[in-house]
Amino acid sequence: MLGRHLLYQSGPPPIPVGEKWTFTSNGSWVAPANGNYKITLVGAGGKGGTGCNRRRYWEYYPDGDGECYVCDSCGSASGGGGGAGQTVVQTHKLRKDAELVITIGQPNSNPSKISGAISLTANGGNTGGDAYTYSTDGRCQNKAVAGGVAANYGTGGGSGYVSDRDNHSPVGGAGKVSDYGNWYGQGGQGGYGQWNNGTFHTGYNGTAGICVIEYIGM
């Protein structure tokens, strides 16, 4: 009996159900035992959209001609939030020593991928919509439009804003949160509108993706 007991103890210990391996950068992983593994893969979030400068107005001259000027009381518009990266959750039965090569999507909009024993892709989020101005009378850029939120994956997020106030730069829309959450694969905030006709502001970067492998038993 003692010999049989020692022989059993000399073997490899079982893997506890729920053990996880997390990757936030590129790497490789080898299955330590036969069994079922739940794989969660998240693509990178998209960048927020760009804001735009204040609108302009048309000033008439006595001779009937005119010129476009920045309107002191006319506001600007901000960009929409970036889209969240796709979250893919799958369960795969793997043999011991099966190897996975993992590529984590980096900002912005880059997919996360797994190759090797299985093939899996989580797409990156789209870029948020840019704010812009246009003319309603064929002369000046007298109308501002806020950028829309990227319409893909995840929850939350928001469009940009239009402000008609002087001395006010409207903030950009929030980036979409991925289904995984925890700041992974989240879209970037939109760029704010520029009230004083300075340089327009691009949106903020989204966040990188992630890969989590969890052993769930035989």
KEVEXTI-631109 format. One line per field, with one value per residue (C-alpha): residue number from 1; x, y, z. Coordinates in nm, 3 decimals. Layout:
! KEVEXTI-631109
num c(NUM  ...)
x c(X  ...)
y c(Y  ...)
z c(Z  ...)
***
This chain:
! KEVEXTI-631109
num c(1  2  3  4  5  6  7  8  9  10  11  12  13  14  15  16  17  18  19  20  21  22  23  24  25  26  27  28  29  30  31  32  33  34  35  36  37  38  39  40  41  42  43  44  45  46  47  48  49  50  51  52  53  54  55  56  57  58  59  60  61  62  63  64  65  66  67  68  69  70  71  72  73  74  75  76  77  78  79  80  81  82  83  84  85  86  87  88  89  90  91  92  93  94  95  96  97  98  99  100  101  102  103  104  105  106  107  108  109  110  111  112  113  114  115  116  117  118  119  120  121  122  123  124  125  126  127  128  129  130  131  132  133  134  135  136  137  138  139  140  141  142  143  144  145  146  147  148  149  150  151  152  153  154  155  156  157  158  159  160  161  162  163  164  165  166  167  168  169  170  171  172  173  174  175  176  177  178  179  180  181  182  183  184  185  186  187  188  189  190  191  192  193  194  195  196  197  198  199  200  201  202  203  204  205  206  207  208  209  210  211  212  213  214  215  216  217  218)
x c(0.000  0.282  0.453  0.131  0.074  0.422  0.378  0.057  0.211  0.504  0.276  0.196  -0.058  -0.406  -0.486  -0.747  -1.066  -1.074  -0.698  -0.636  -0.358  -0.381  -0.202  -0.187  0.101  0.205  0.316  0.265  0.098  0.117  -0.174  -0.053  -0.307  -0.587  -0.917  -1.159  -1.041  -1.254  -1.082  -1.176  -1.022  -1.074  -0.969  -0.830  -1.059  -1.084  -0.963  -1.203  -1.312  -1.161  -1.320  -1.362  -1.315  -1.579  -1.819  -1.785  -2.026  -2.052  -1.995  -2.125  -1.930  -2.093  -2.002  -2.202  -1.906  -1.825  -1.590  -1.608  -1.512  -1.498  -1.820  -1.744  -2.078  -2.083  -1.957  -1.769  -1.828  -1.648  -1.575  -1.758  -1.621  -1.431  -1.583  -1.503  -1.305  -1.497  -1.512  -1.510  -1.564  -1.523  -1.456  -1.207  -1.099  -0.719  -0.465  -0.168  0.120  -0.108  0.045  -0.133  0.036  -0.132  -0.126  -0.282  -0.440  -0.275  -0.448  -0.605  -0.858  -0.614  -0.755  -0.637  -0.559  -0.480  -0.315  -0.164  -0.383  -0.689  -0.762  -0.952  -0.986  -1.146  -1.186  -1.077  -1.326  -1.389  -1.278  -1.534  -1.695  -1.521  -1.697  -1.719  -1.859  -2.041  -2.206  -2.580  -2.550  -2.253  -2.028  -1.908  -1.878  -2.167  -2.301  -2.125  -2.204  -2.080  -1.911  -2.114  -2.010  -1.861  -2.142  -1.981  -1.935  -1.967  -2.202  -2.217  -2.022  -2.151  -2.163  -1.983  -2.147  -2.220  -2.177  -2.310  -2.131  -1.831  -1.524  -1.636  -1.476  -1.724  -1.574  -1.574  -1.809  -1.713  -1.556  -1.756  -1.684  -1.608  -1.825  -1.525  -1.480  -1.200  -1.058  -0.954  -1.063  -1.232  -1.284  -1.108  -1.284  -1.359  -1.148  -1.293  -1.413  -1.192  -1.380  -1.097  -1.026  -0.695  -0.568  -0.842  -0.796  -0.786  -0.953  -0.786  -0.650  -0.847  -0.701  -0.533  -0.705  -0.653  -0.659  -0.765  -0.746  -0.930  -0.922  -1.280  -1.221  -1.230)
y c(0.000  0.242  0.186  0.250  0.568  0.701  0.619  0.821  1.120  1.124  1.206  1.561  1.741  1.799  2.147  2.316  2.410  2.787  2.836  3.124  3.254  3.621  3.789  4.166  4.147  3.904  3.561  3.185  2.931  2.551  2.352  2.184  1.899  1.753  1.925  2.204  2.564  2.877  3.143  3.510  3.732  4.110  4.339  4.690  4.992  5.251  5.609  5.892  6.125  6.469  6.794  7.102  7.480  7.748  7.829  8.134  8.403  8.622  8.996  9.215  9.510  9.830  9.734  9.413  9.187  9.017  8.794  8.506  8.570  8.361  8.407  8.505  8.378  8.064  7.746  7.443  7.069  6.769  6.421  6.102  5.824  5.533  5.189  4.905  4.604  4.284  4.033  3.668  3.386  3.024  2.687  2.448  2.096  2.089  1.813  1.844  2.037  2.204  2.545  2.876  3.185  3.498  3.846  4.123  4.410  4.744  5.083  5.175  4.936  4.644  4.291  4.035  3.693  3.336  3.088  2.743  2.466  2.689  3.000  3.289  3.664  3.948  4.256  4.602  4.885  5.152  5.514  5.761  6.007  6.338  6.667  6.897  7.223  7.294  7.580  7.629  7.930  7.842  8.103  8.019  7.711  7.829  7.498  7.260  6.891  6.672  6.341  6.025  5.734  5.439  5.188  4.856  4.625  4.698  4.918  5.282  5.543  5.873  6.117  6.447  6.776  7.108  7.426  7.767  7.937  8.164  8.067  7.704  7.392  7.101  6.772  6.470  6.177  5.887  5.580  5.257  5.005  4.652  4.361  4.241  4.576  4.645  4.914  4.653  4.712  5.040  5.312  5.645  5.969  6.207  6.519  6.842  7.130  7.437  7.755  8.004  7.888  7.730  7.389  7.126  6.835  6.473  6.205  6.002  5.655  5.343  5.076  4.748  4.411  4.110  3.729  3.512  3.130  2.942  2.569  2.445  2.069  1.752)
z c(0.000  0.086  -0.249  -0.437  -0.237  -0.315  -0.684  -0.694  -0.522  -0.764  -1.059  -1.172  -0.951  -1.103  -1.238  -1.022  -1.202  -1.243  -1.284  -1.526  -1.748  -1.849  -2.139  -2.186  -2.436  -2.707  -2.598  -2.628  -2.402  -2.380  -2.239  -1.917  -1.937  -2.145  -2.080  -2.158  -2.157  -2.176  -2.382  -2.363  -2.631  -2.657  -2.943  -2.893  -2.863  -3.138  -3.118  -3.039  -3.318  -3.382  -3.263  -3.480  -3.450  -3.410  -3.686  -3.909  -4.028  -4.338  -4.302  -4.583  -4.719  -4.852  -5.206  -5.170  -5.129  -4.801  -4.609  -4.361  -4.000  -3.687  -3.493  -3.132  -3.011  -3.224  -3.063  -3.181  -3.173  -3.030  -3.163  -3.081  -2.862  -3.014  -3.047  -2.810  -2.919  -2.978  -2.692  -2.804  -2.553  -2.665  -2.501  -2.661  -2.571  -2.587  -2.551  -2.323  -2.487  -2.743  -2.814  -2.869  -3.011  -2.875  -3.031  -2.825  -3.020  -2.944  -2.977  -3.200  -3.362  -3.387  -3.351  -3.098  -3.244  -3.145  -3.378  -3.340  -3.202  -3.257  -3.462  -3.307  -3.376  -3.179  -3.397  -3.289  -3.235  -3.495  -3.471  -3.334  -3.570  -3.641  -3.572  -3.873  -4.003  -4.327  -4.507  -4.535  -4.767  -4.986  -4.824  -4.471  -4.259  -4.043  -3.913  -3.671  -3.632  -3.348  -3.420  -3.363  -3.144  -3.328  -3.376  -3.295  -2.996  -2.628  -2.429  -2.330  -2.518  -2.645  -2.932  -2.925  -2.838  -3.008  -2.804  -2.901  -2.613  -2.633  -2.429  -2.413  -2.558  -2.547  -2.430  -2.656  -2.629  -2.403  -2.559  -2.565  -2.291  -2.410  -2.302  -2.101  -1.925  -1.676  -1.911  -2.171  -2.531  -2.444  -2.703  -2.657  -2.569  -2.853  -2.906  -2.769  -2.982  -3.000  -2.911  -2.980  -3.335  -3.240  -3.345  -3.348  -3.109  -3.212  -3.002  -2.730  -2.790  -2.709  -2.480  -2.568  -2.570  -2.344  -2.353  -2.059  -2.065  -1.791  -1.717  -1.663  -1.626  -1.829)
***
